[in-house]
Amino acid sequence: MPDVFHGLEVAERVAEQTIVLLKNANGQLPLAASNIHSIAIIGSHADVGVLSGGGSGQVDPIGGNAIPWAVSNGQVWHRSSPLKAIRAKAPGAKVAYDPGTDTNAAAALAKASDVAIVFVNQPTGEGDDVRSLSLPDQQDALVSAVAAANPHTIVVIESGGAITMPWIDKVSAVLEAWYPGTRGAEALAGILFGDVNPSANCRHLREIGSGPAAPGRDAAASAAPGRRGPMFPGAPWKVNTRRFDIEYDEGLLVGYKWYDAKNKQPLFPFGYGLSYTTYSYSGLKASSAQVTFDVKNTGKRAGAEIAEVYATLPLAAGEPFQRLVAFKKIALEPANPNR
């Protein structure tokens, strides 16, 4: 018999290790449960679950879809409730939920709370590309309204890749949760309240590291119609003999390499990710065979840093970008934990 409970524990640990802390202004996170009297949880069905990926990224949720099929719009939600998980971490606080469908109501709840946590999502999957990098269903307006009502607004993103963030300067903290899985809410709560120190970065999916600095501007290379194929539109179970050509002409300039070659600054660069501690690098030594350096945890708590090495080829190679050639995740205790 498979050990289901061990599987759930593994799922939670994996989610903890892949959630990326993108912003943490003025040390908003981690939250201190003893200092918080009220928390607003807003949007993205966060009362009942977390979004699953689609297509080949789909994992059937235990117990079935957390959202009734009549209102799920074809999307699947794991039965892992952020509302319940956050209530468990802050038993002395009033934790209230608003669906986010009425911007004014959501803003009113946020204004009456010490902290507002807005969950936003962008569904996608195999054969179901997003129409744009903007969040669907007026979620950008929701975040902006909540942030205007409460300066202590945290955004949790459930997405498969990059999104535009017109509200990034208005919120105090941002977590990219991807599609966090069957114990995603528990993993998120652990990071929000500091039981887990976030240690992931934007390398494991290149798209978030390639996120444009502004909507409609500085977007990485994409396909241009007209010259190469074949492609067959329509679902695979439908007979469709139409052929059209698409040319992918960006060559090696994909993701972070495109931004580096074009000297563009993305919103969050490849390899970006914050922590609840800090690190320093020193003693760099390089030879034709190896690169070595020292990494030190200069903060007050244990953490894991992902050290990366990049290399550039000679100009004659015609590849004007740095490339990731090595990386290693290192668990480090603080050098001066009592400082």
Disulfide bonds with the S-S distance in Angstrom:
none
